[in-house]
Amino acid sequence: MIELRKVTKRFGDHVALDDVSIEVAAGTVHVLLGSSGSGKSSVLRLILGLLMPEAGEVLVEGTRVTEATRAALVRRLGYVVQDGGLYPHLTAFDNVALPARVQAWATPRIRERVSALGAMVGLDGPLLARYPRELSGGQSQRVGLMRALMLDPPLLLLDEPLGALDPIVRAELQAQLGTLFTTLGKTVVLVTHDIREAALLGATITLMTDGRIVQQGSFADLVERPASSFVSRFLSAQTLLPVGAEKG
């Protein structure tokens, strides 16, 4: 369970989030949808404790996110960024293994876990021996996802994880993520500006603009019962899937 309760966040005179309340149910995929600058990535940074609100509160599994609680809460969160965020001087294997090494896992346990994650996302041993510069965009994203899952956290945060990929690779990884989310049963918050991605992956979608929530609900809710003309305009700006194709 993740909650934002009447959260406001400012950067100088700019209001990044204005009285935002979001509730992410345990074991579900919640999509934060909106164009650049809508505030959706700020929500993730508040959940991670990288930012603190001027008003309101953020809770992760019932614990308020503060400077004092952040370190313990972060260990329960896996985080994936758009370009994978890989360390260029480490091999793919070592990037994935890093969180476990920080936790002093034994080497055999690390190898077993990396092997299992590689099988899960479709990366074999030879690819894991490569450095990030030797990987394709799709492979780098898979490595980033493996690293986020290394410690088997109950909560997973993804910030535009597929935004830099070409359409074919993106569609392939969207399908793979959908399968993974269903199989793993984790609580997921996914940031995207892509309507197709939101429809495929999100059980609940929060559409944002200018730091405010415009509408929350299923993809069908947004299509069939738009809360404002902005919702209709936003949806019509991209090619839509049939309503029946959205995530249950």
C-alpha positions as CSV (number, residue, x, y, z in Angstrom):
1,M,0.0,0.0,0.0
2,I,1.3,3.4,-1.0
3,E,-0.6,6.7,-0.1
4,L,-0.2,10.3,-0.9
5,R,-2.5,12.4,1.3
6,K,-3.1,16.0,0.1
7,V,0.5,16.5,-1.0
8,T,1.9,19.8,-2.2
9,K,5.4,20.1,-3.5
10,R,7.0,23.4,-4.7
11,F,10.3,24.2,-6.4
12,G,10.6,27.9,-5.7
13,D,7.6,29.6,-7.2
14,H,6.7,26.5,-9.3
15,V,4.1,24.2,-7.9
16,A,5.0,20.7,-9.0
17,L,2.2,19.0,-7.1
18,D,-0.9,20.7,-5.9
19,D,-3.0,18.9,-3.2
20,V,-2.5,15.5,-4.7
21,S,-4.0,12.4,-3.1
22,I,-3.3,8.9,-4.5
23,E,-3.9,5.5,-3.1
24,V,-2.1,2.5,-4.6
25,A,-3.6,-0.8,-3.5
26,A,-1.3,-3.7,-2.5
27,G,-0.5,-6.1,-5.3
28,T,-1.9,-3.8,-8.1
29,V,-0.3,-1.9,-11.0
30,H,-1.1,1.9,-10.7
31,V,-0.1,4.0,-13.7
32,L,0.7,7.7,-13.4
33,L,-0.2,9.1,-16.9
34,G,0.5,12.5,-18.2
35,S,2.7,14.7,-20.5
36,S,6.1,16.0,-19.5
37,G,5.9,18.4,-16.5
38,S,2.6,17.0,-15.2
39,G,4.1,16.0,-11.9
40,K,4.1,12.3,-12.2
41,S,7.9,11.7,-11.7
42,S,7.7,14.0,-8.7
43,V,5.3,11.5,-7.2
44,L,7.8,8.7,-7.5
45,R,10.6,10.9,-5.9
46,L,8.3,11.6,-3.0
47,I,7.6,7.9,-2.5
48,L,11.4,7.2,-2.6
49,G,12.0,10.0,-0.1
50,L,14.2,11.9,-2.6
51,L,11.9,14.8,-2.1
52,M,9.8,15.9,0.9
53,P,6.5,17.7,0.6
54,E,5.7,21.2,1.8
55,A,2.2,20.0,2.8
56,G,0.5,16.6,3.2
57,E,2.2,13.2,3.8
58,V,3.4,10.2,1.9
59,L,3.0,6.7,3.5
60,V,4.6,3.4,2.3
61,E,3.0,0.3,3.9
62,G,1.6,2.5,6.7
63,T,4.9,4.3,7.5
64,R,5.3,8.0,6.8
65,V,8.2,8.8,4.5
66,T,10.6,11.1,6.4
67,E,14.3,11.6,6.5
68,A,14.4,9.3,9.5
69,T,12.4,6.5,7.9
70,R,13.7,6.8,4.3
71,A,16.6,4.4,4.5
72,A,14.5,1.5,5.9
73,L,11.7,2.1,3.4
74,V,14.0,2.3,0.3
75,R,15.1,-1.3,1.0
76,R,11.5,-2.4,0.2
77,L,11.4,-0.5,-3.1
78,G,12.8,-1.5,-6.5
79,Y,13.4,1.5,-8.8
80,V,13.8,1.5,-12.6
81,V,14.6,4.6,-14.6
82,Q,14.2,5.3,-18.3
83,D,17.8,4.5,-19.5
84,G,18.3,1.7,-17.0
85,G,20.6,3.8,-14.9
86,L,23.4,1.2,-15.2
87,Y,27.0,1.8,-14.0
88,P,29.1,1.9,-17.1
89,H,32.2,0.4,-15.4
90,L,30.4,-2.7,-14.2
91,T,29.2,-5.6,-16.3
92,A,25.5,-6.3,-16.6
93,F,25.9,-9.1,-14.0
94,D,27.7,-6.9,-11.6
95,N,25.1,-4.1,-12.0
96,V,22.4,-6.6,-11.1
97,A,24.3,-8.1,-8.2
98,L,25.2,-4.8,-6.7
99,P,22.3,-4.5,-4.3
100,A,22.9,-8.0,-3.0
101,R,26.6,-7.4,-2.5
102,V,25.7,-4.3,-0.4
103,Q,23.6,-6.6,1.7
104,A,26.5,-9.0,2.0
105,W,24.8,-11.9,0.2
106,A,27.0,-15.0,-0.3
107,T,28.4,-15.4,-3.9
108,P,26.5,-18.7,-4.6
109,R,23.2,-17.0,-3.6
110,I,23.9,-14.0,-5.8
111,R,24.7,-16.2,-8.8
112,E,21.5,-18.2,-8.3
113,R,19.3,-15.1,-8.0
114,V,20.9,-13.4,-11.1
115,S,20.4,-16.6,-13.1
116,A,16.8,-16.9,-12.1
117,L,16.1,-13.2,-13.0
118,G,17.9,-13.6,-16.3
119,A,15.7,-16.5,-17.2
120,M,12.7,-14.4,-16.1
121,V,13.4,-11.4,-18.4
122,G,15.1,-13.4,-21.2
123,L,18.8,-12.4,-20.7
124,D,21.3,-15.3,-20.9
125,G,24.8,-15.6,-19.3
126,P,26.9,-14.3,-22.2
127,L,24.8,-11.1,-22.3
128,L,25.2,-10.6,-18.6
129,A,29.0,-10.6,-19.1
130,R,28.8,-7.5,-21.3
131,Y,29.2,-3.9,-20.3
132,P,26.3,-1.4,-20.7
133,R,27.8,0.1,-23.8
134,E,27.7,-3.3,-25.4
135,L,24.0,-3.8,-24.8
136,S,21.0,-2.6,-26.8
137,G,18.4,-0.3,-25.3
138,G,16.0,-3.2,-24.6
139,Q,18.7,-5.3,-23.0
140,S,19.8,-2.4,-20.8
141,Q,16.2,-2.0,-19.6
142,R,16.0,-5.7,-18.8
143,V,19.2,-5.4,-16.7
144,G,17.8,-2.4,-14.9
145,L,14.6,-4.3,-14.1
146,M,16.7,-7.3,-12.9
147,R,18.6,-5.0,-10.6
148,A,15.4,-3.6,-9.2
149,L,14.1,-7.1,-8.5
150,M,17.4,-8.5,-7.1
151,L,16.3,-8.2,-3.4
152,D,12.7,-9.2,-4.2
153,P,11.2,-6.0,-3.0
154,P,7.4,-5.9,-2.5
155,L,7.1,-2.5,-4.1
156,L,8.3,-1.6,-7.6
157,L,8.6,2.0,-9.1
158,L,9.2,2.5,-12.8
159,D,9.8,5.9,-14.2
160,E,9.2,5.9,-18.0
161,P,11.1,2.6,-18.2
162,L,10.4,2.1,-22.0
163,G,10.3,5.7,-23.1
164,A,13.6,5.6,-25.1
165,L,13.0,2.4,-26.9
166,D,11.9,1.9,-30.5
167,P,8.3,0.9,-31.0
168,I,8.9,-2.8,-31.7
169,V,11.2,-3.3,-28.7
170,R,8.8,-1.2,-26.6
171,A,5.8,-3.4,-27.5
172,E,7.8,-6.5,-26.7
173,L,8.8,-5.3,-23.3
174,Q,5.3,-4.0,-22.5
175,A,4.0,-7.5,-23.0
176,Q,6.8,-9.0,-21.0
177,L,6.2,-6.5,-18.1
178,G,2.5,-7.4,-18.1
179,T,3.3,-11.0,-17.7
180,L,5.9,-10.3,-15.0
181,F,3.6,-8.0,-13.0
182,T,0.9,-10.7,-13.0
183,T,3.3,-13.5,-12.1
184,L,5.1,-11.6,-9.3
185,G,2.1,-9.9,-7.7
186,K,4.0,-6.9,-6.6
187,T,2.7,-3.4,-5.9
188,V,3.8,-1.4,-8.9
189,V,3.7,2.4,-9.7
190,L,4.5,3.0,-13.3
191,V,5.1,6.5,-14.8
192,T,4.4,6.9,-18.5
193,H,3.1,9.4,-21.1
194,D,2.0,6.5,-23.4
195,I,-1.7,5.7,-23.4
196,R,-1.2,2.2,-24.9
197,E,1.2,1.4,-22.1
198,A,-1.2,2.6,-19.5
199,A,-4.1,0.7,-21.0
200,L,-2.1,-2.6,-21.2
201,L,-0.5,-2.5,-17.8
202,G,-2.6,-0.4,-15.4
203,A,-5.4,-1.6,-13.2
204,T,-5.8,2.0,-12.1
205,I,-4.7,5.1,-14.0
206,T,-4.1,8.5,-12.5
207,L,-4.1,11.2,-15.3
208,M,-2.2,14.3,-14.3
209,T,-1.6,17.8,-15.7
210,D,0.2,20.8,-14.2
211,G,0.7,19.1,-10.9
212,R,-3.0,18.2,-10.4
213,I,-5.0,15.0,-10.8
214,V,-7.5,15.2,-13.5
215,Q,-9.1,11.8,-13.2
216,Q,-8.4,8.4,-11.6
217,G,-9.9,5.1,-12.5
218,S,-9.6,2.3,-15.1
219,F,-8.8,2.9,-18.7
220,A,-12.4,2.2,-19.5
221,D,-13.4,4.9,-17.0
222,L,-11.3,7.5,-18.8
223,V,-12.5,6.5,-22.2
224,E,-16.2,6.1,-21.4
225,R,-16.6,8.5,-18.6
226,P,-14.1,11.3,-19.0
227,A,-14.1,13.8,-16.1
228,S,-13.3,16.8,-18.3
229,S,-12.6,17.8,-21.9
230,F,-8.9,17.6,-21.1
231,V,-9.2,13.8,-20.6
232,S,-10.9,13.4,-24.0
233,R,-8.3,15.6,-25.7
234,F,-5.4,13.8,-24.1
235,L,-6.8,10.4,-25.0
236,S,-7.5,11.4,-28.6
237,A,-3.9,12.7,-29.0
238,Q,-2.7,9.1,-29.3
239,T,-4.0,6.1,-31.1
240,L,-6.2,4.2,-28.6
241,L,-6.6,0.5,-28.1
242,P,-10.2,-0.9,-28.0
243,V,-11.6,-0.4,-24.5
244,G,-11.7,-4.2,-24.1
245,A,-8.0,-4.4,-24.4
246,E,-7.1,-2.6,-21.2
247,K,-5.8,-4.3,-18.1
248,G,-8.5,-6.0,-16.1
